[in-house]
Amino acid sequence: MKLNLISALVAGLFVAAPAFSANNSITLDFEGPASFDSIGDYYSGLGVNFGLDALAFQQADMVDFSNLPSGTGVMSAVGADAALNFAAGFSSASFYYSSSEAATVGVYSGLNGTGTLLGSFILSNNATLGCSNSAFCNWTQSSLAFNGVAHSIAFGEATYVAGFDNVTVAAVPEPSEALMLALGLGLVSQVVRRVRREKASV
């Protein structure tokens, strides 16, 4: 009976763990904002906002973008004020990009591209690599993990040279979620110790 309880607890933690991490990933596909609109607070319900120079472009309105990784929308920076801000913090990030020249996009500890530079995405001139049906037809996925907690990605560092799609940030778990996971693991280890003690005394 006790072994069944331990098995059930362990299975529950293994089932909950992927959901725990999956629920903390946010992907922005830029399908909703209208072409040429500043993305601004469009994703505020997810805790994300952008500087006013981060514009959305829908493929139906733009002949410059094609072969998008998903759907019909992309984001592009038209000035320095194009940072993605996520006040809750994130521990890794990824996106697809198409760039007409080499550039970098920094990830920072503060909002709006301030604070410590935690890492940089290195963009290559990949926009027409293997294709020619538009100015930005080839897309490459780039991922970045770093030490520390980031709060912004400075897309304005790639002004007028790149389009971005499927921007994903791995949110830092909220303290309550981390506490629940820690309590669950603690309970499992407590039960295991108790069973071992009882077996040893028999």
Contacts in CASP RR format, 6 or more apart in sequence:
PFRMAT RR
TARGET T0000
AUTHOR 0000-0000-0000
METHOD contacts of the structure
MODEL  1
MKLNLISALVAGLFVAAPAFSANNSITLDFEGPASFDSIGDYYSGLGVNF
GLDALAFQQADMVDFSNLPSGTGVMSAVGADAALNFAAGFSSASFYYSSS
EAATVGVYSGLNGTGTLLGSFILSNNATLGCSNSAFCNWTQSSLAFNGVA
HSIAFGEATYVAGFDNVTVAAVPEPSEALMLALGLGLVSQVVRRVRREKA
SV
2 191 0 8 1.000
2 194 0 8 1.000
2 195 0 8 1.000
2 198 0 8 1.000
3 195 0 8 1.000
5 191 0 8 1.000
6 188 0 8 1.000
6 191 0 8 1.000
6 192 0 8 1.000
6 195 0 8 1.000
9 184 0 8 1.000
9 187 0 8 1.000
9 188 0 8 1.000
9 191 0 8 1.000
10 188 0 8 1.000
13 181 0 8 1.000
13 184 0 8 1.000
13 185 0 8 1.000
13 188 0 8 1.000
16 181 0 8 1.000
17 181 0 8 1.000
20 173 0 8 1.000
20 177 0 8 1.000
20 181 0 8 1.000
21 170 0 8 1.000
24 170 0 8 1.000
24 171 0 8 1.000
24 172 0 8 1.000
24 173 0 8 1.000
24 177 0 8 1.000
25 168 0 8 1.000
25 169 0 8 1.000
25 170 0 8 1.000
25 171 0 8 1.000
26 46 0 8 1.000
26 47 0 8 1.000
26 48 0 8 1.000
26 86 0 8 1.000
26 168 0 8 1.000
26 169 0 8 1.000
26 171 0 8 1.000
27 166 0 8 1.000
27 167 0 8 1.000
27 168 0 8 1.000
28 43 0 8 1.000
28 46 0 8 1.000
28 48 0 8 1.000
28 75 0 8 1.000
28 84 0 8 1.000
28 166 0 8 1.000
28 167 0 8 1.000
28 168 0 8 1.000
29 70 0 8 1.000
29 71 0 8 1.000
29 73 0 8 1.000
29 165 0 8 1.000
29 166 0 8 1.000
30 39 0 8 1.000
30 56 0 8 1.000
30 57 0 8 1.000
30 73 0 8 1.000
30 74 0 8 1.000
30 75 0 8 1.000
30 165 0 8 1.000
31 71 0 8 1.000
31 72 0 8 1.000
31 73 0 8 1.000
32 42 0 8 1.000
32 56 0 8 1.000
32 73 0 8 1.000
33 39 0 8 1.000
33 42 0 8 1.000
33 56 0 8 1.000
34 56 0 8 1.000
34 58 0 8 1.000
35 56 0 8 1.000
35 57 0 8 1.000
35 58 0 8 1.000
35 60 0 8 1.000
35 61 0 8 1.000
35 62 0 8 1.000
36 55 0 8 1.000
36 56 0 8 1.000
36 57 0 8 1.000
36 61 0 8 1.000
37 55 0 8 1.000
37 56 0 8 1.000
38 50 0 8 1.000
38 51 0 8 1.000
38 52 0 8 1.000
38 53 0 8 1.000
38 54 0 8 1.000
38 55 0 8 1.000
38 56 0 8 1.000
39 50 0 8 1.000
39 51 0 8 1.000
39 54 0 8 1.000
39 55 0 8 1.000
39 56 0 8 1.000
39 75 0 8 1.000
40 49 0 8 1.000
40 50 0 8 1.000
40 51 0 8 1.000
40 52 0 8 1.000
40 54 0 8 1.000
41 49 0 8 1.000
42 50 0 8 1.000
42 56 0 8 1.000
43 49 0 8 1.000
43 50 0 8 1.000
47 86 0 8 1.000
47 87 0 8 1.000
47 88 0 8 1.000
48 84 0 8 1.000
48 85 0 8 1.000
48 86 0 8 1.000
48 169 0 8 1.000
49 84 0 8 1.000
49 85 0 8 1.000
50 75 0 8 1.000
50 82 0 8 1.000
50 83 0 8 1.000
50 84 0 8 1.000
50 85 0 8 1.000
50 155 0 8 1.000
51 81 0 8 1.000
51 82 0 8 1.000
51 83 0 8 1.000
51 85 0 8 1.000
51 112 0 8 1.000
52 81 0 8 1.000
53 77 0 8 1.000
53 78 0 8 1.000
53 79 0 8 1.000
53 80 0 8 1.000
53 81 0 8 1.000
53 82 0 8 1.000
53 156 0 8 1.000
53 159 0 8 1.000
54 75 0 8 1.000
54 76 0 8 1.000
54 77 0 8 1.000
54 81 0 8 1.000
54 82 0 8 1.000
54 83 0 8 1.000
54 84 0 8 1.000
54 155 0 8 1.000
54 156 0 8 1.000
55 75 0 8 1.000
55 76 0 8 1.000
55 77 0 8 1.000
55 78 0 8 1.000
56 73 0 8 1.000
56 74 0 8 1.000
56 75 0 8 1.000
57 64 0 8 1.000
57 65 0 8 1.000
57 73 0 8 1.000
57 74 0 8 1.000
57 75 0 8 1.000
57 76 0 8 1.000
57 163 0 8 1.000
58 72 0 8 1.000
58 73 0 8 1.000
59 65 0 8 1.000
59 66 0 8 1.000
59 68 0 8 1.000
59 71 0 8 1.000
59 72 0 8 1.000
59 73 0 8 1.000
59 74 0 8 1.000
60 72 0 8 1.000
63 134 0 8 1.000
64 134 0 8 1.000
64 135 0 8 1.000
64 136 0 8 1.000
65 73 0 8 1.000
65 74 0 8 1.000
65 98 0 8 1.000
65 134 0 8 1.000
65 135 0 8 1.000
65 136 0 8 1.000
65 137 0 8 1.000
65 163 0 8 1.000
66 131 0 8 1.000
66 133 0 8 1.000
66 134 0 8 1.000
66 136 0 8 1.000
66 137 0 8 1.000
67 131 0 8 1.000
67 133 0 8 1.000
67 134 0 8 1.000
67 137 0 8 1.000
67 138 0 8 1.000
67 139 0 8 1.000
68 74 0 8 1.000
68 139 0 8 1.000
68 165 0 8 1.000
69 96 0 8 1.000
69 139 0 8 1.000
69 141 0 8 1.000
69 165 0 8 1.000
69 166 0 8 1.000
70 165 0 8 1.000
70 166 0 8 1.000
73 165 0 8 1.000
74 163 0 8 1.000
74 164 0 8 1.000
74 165 0 8 1.000
75 155 0 8 1.000
75 163 0 8 1.000
75 164 0 8 1.000
75 165 0 8 1.000
75 167 0 8 1.000
76 160 0 8 1.000
76 162 0 8 1.000
76 163 0 8 1.000
76 164 0 8 1.000
77 155 0 8 1.000
77 156 0 8 1.000
77 157 0 8 1.000
77 158 0 8 1.000
77 159 0 8 1.000
77 160 0 8 1.000
77 162 0 8 1.000
78 159 0 8 1.000
78 160 0 8 1.000
79 156 0 8 1.000
79 159 0 8 1.000
79 160 0 8 1.000
80 156 0 8 1.000
80 157 0 8 1.000
80 159 0 8 1.000
81 112 0 8 1.000
81 156 0 8 1.000
82 154 0 8 1.000
82 155 0 8 1.000
82 156 0 8 1.000
82 159 0 8 1.000
83 108 0 8 1.000
83 111 0 8 1.000
83 112 0 8 1.000
83 113 0 8 1.000
83 152 0 8 1.000
83 153 0 8 1.000
83 154 0 8 1.000
83 155 0 8 1.000
83 156 0 8 1.000
84 152 0 8 1.000
84 153 0 8 1.000
84 155 0 8 1.000
84 167 0 8 1.000
84 169 0 8 1.000
85 111 0 8 1.000
85 112 0 8 1.000
85 151 0 8 1.000
85 152 0 8 1.000
86 150 0 8 1.000
86 151 0 8 1.000
86 152 0 8 1.000
86 169 0 8 1.000
86 171 0 8 1.000
87 111 0 8 1.000
87 151 0 8 1.000
88 171 0 8 1.000
88 172 0 8 1.000
88 174 0 8 1.000
89 149 0 8 1.000
89 150 0 8 1.000
89 151 0 8 1.000
89 169 0 8 1.000
89 171 0 8 1.000
89 172 0 8 1.000
90 149 0 8 1.000
90 150 0 8 1.000
90 151 0 8 1.000
90 169 0 8 1.000
90 170 0 8 1.000
90 171 0 8 1.000
90 172 0 8 1.000
91 145 0 8 1.000
91 146 0 8 1.000
91 148 0 8 1.000
91 149 0 8 1.000
91 150 0 8 1.000
91 170 0 8 1.000
91 171 0 8 1.000
91 172 0 8 1.000
92 143 0 8 1.000
92 144 0 8 1.000
92 145 0 8 1.000
92 146 0 8 1.000
92 169 0 8 1.000
92 170 0 8 1.000
93 107 0 8 1.000
93 143 0 8 1.000
93 144 0 8 1.000
93 150 0 8 1.000
93 153 0 8 1.000
93 167 0 8 1.000
93 168 0 8 1.000
93 169 0 8 1.000
93 170 0 8 1.000
94 141 0 8 1.000
94 142 0 8 1.000
94 143 0 8 1.000
94 144 0 8 1.000
94 166 0 8 1.000
94 167 0 8 1.000
94 168 0 8 1.000
95 121 0 8 1.000
95 141 0 8 1.000
95 142 0 8 1.000
95 164 0 8 1.000
95 165 0 8 1.000
95 166 0 8 1.000
95 167 0 8 1.000
95 168 0 8 1.000
96 139 0 8 1.000
96 140 0 8 1.000
96 141 0 8 1.000
96 142 0 8 1.000
96 164 0 8 1.000
96 165 0 8 1.000
96 166 0 8 1.000
97 121 0 8 1.000
97 123 0 8 1.000
97 126 0 8 1.000
97 139 0 8 1.000
97 140 0 8 1.000
97 142 0 8 1.000
97 158 0 8 1.000
97 162 0 8 1.000
97 163 0 8 1.000
97 164 0 8 1.000
97 165 0 8 1.000
98 126 0 8 1.000
98 127 0 8 1.000
98 136 0 8 1.000
98 137 0 8 1.000
98 138 0 8 1.000
98 139 0 8 1.000
98 140 0 8 1.000
98 162 0 8 1.000
98 163 0 8 1.000
99 123 0 8 1.000
99 124 0 8 1.000
99 125 0 8 1.000
99 126 0 8 1.000
99 127 0 8 1.000
99 136 0 8 1.000
99 158 0 8 1.000
99 161 0 8 1.000
99 162 0 8 1.000
99 163 0 8 1.000
100 125 0 8 1.000
100 127 0 8 1.000
100 135 0 8 1.000
100 136 0 8 1.000
100 161 0 8 1.000
100 162 0 8 1.000
101 125 0 8 1.000
101 161 0 8 1.000
102 122 0 8 1.000
102 123 0 8 1.000
102 124 0 8 1.000
102 125 0 8 1.000
103 123 0 8 1.000
103 157 0 8 1.000
103 158 0 8 1.000
103 161 0 8 1.000
103 162 0 8 1.000
104 120 0 8 1.000
104 121 0 8 1.000
104 122 0 8 1.000
104 123 0 8 1.000
104 157 0 8 1.000
104 158 0 8 1.000
105 120 0 8 1.000
105 121 0 8 1.000
105 123 0 8 1.000
105 153 0 8 1.000
105 154 0 8 1.000
105 155 0 8 1.000
105 156 0 8 1.000
105 157 0 8 1.000
105 158 0 8 1.000
106 113 0 8 1.000
106 117 0 8 1.000
106 119 0 8 1.000
106 120 0 8 1.000
106 121 0 8 1.000
106 153 0 8 1.000
106 154 0 8 1.000
106 157 0 8 1.000
107 117 0 8 1.000
107 118 0 8 1.000
107 119 0 8 1.000
107 120 0 8 1.000
107 121 0 8 1.000
107 144 0 8 1.000
107 146 0 8 1.000
107 150 0 8 1.000
107 152 0 8 1.000
107 153 0 8 1.000
107 154 0 8 1.000
108 114 0 8 1.000
108 115 0 8 1.000
108 116 0 8 1.000
108 117 0 8 1.000
108 118 0 8 1.000
108 150 0 8 1.000
108 151 0 8 1.000
108 152 0 8 1.000
108 153 0 8 1.000
108 154 0 8 1.000
109 115 0 8 1.000
109 116 0 8 1.000
109 118 0 8 1.000
109 148 0 8 1.000
109 149 0 8 1.000
109 150 0 8 1.000
109 151 0 8 1.000
110 116 0 8 1.000
110 150 0 8 1.000
110 151 0 8 1.000
110 152 0 8 1.000
111 151 0 8 1.000
111 152 0 8 1.000
112 152 0 8 1.000
113 152 0 8 1.000
113 153 0 8 1.000
113 154 0 8 1.000
114 152 0 8 1.000
118 146 0 8 1.000
118 147 0 8 1.000
118 148 0 8 1.000
118 150 0 8 1.000
119 144 0 8 1.000
119 146 0 8 1.000
120 144 0 8 1.000
121 142 0 8 1.000
121 144 0 8 1.000
122 142 0 8 1.000
123 142 0 8 1.000
123 158 0 8 1.000
123 161 0 8 1.000
123 162 0 8 1.000
124 140 0 8 1.000
126 138 0 8 1.000
126 139 0 8 1.000
126 140 0 8 1.000
127 135 0 8 1.000
127 136 0 8 1.000
127 137 0 8 1.000
127 138 0 8 1.000
127 162 0 8 1.000
128 135 0 8 1.000
128 136 0 8 1.000
128 137 0 8 1.000
128 138 0 8 1.000
129 138 0 8 1.000
130 137 0 8 1.000
130 138 0 8 1.000
131 137 0 8 1.000
131 138 0 8 1.000
136 162 0 8 1.000
136 163 0 8 1.000
139 165 0 8 1.000
141 166 0 8 1.000
149 172 0 8 1.000
153 167 0 8 1.000
153 169 0 8 1.000
155 164 0 8 1.000
173 181 0 8 1.000
END
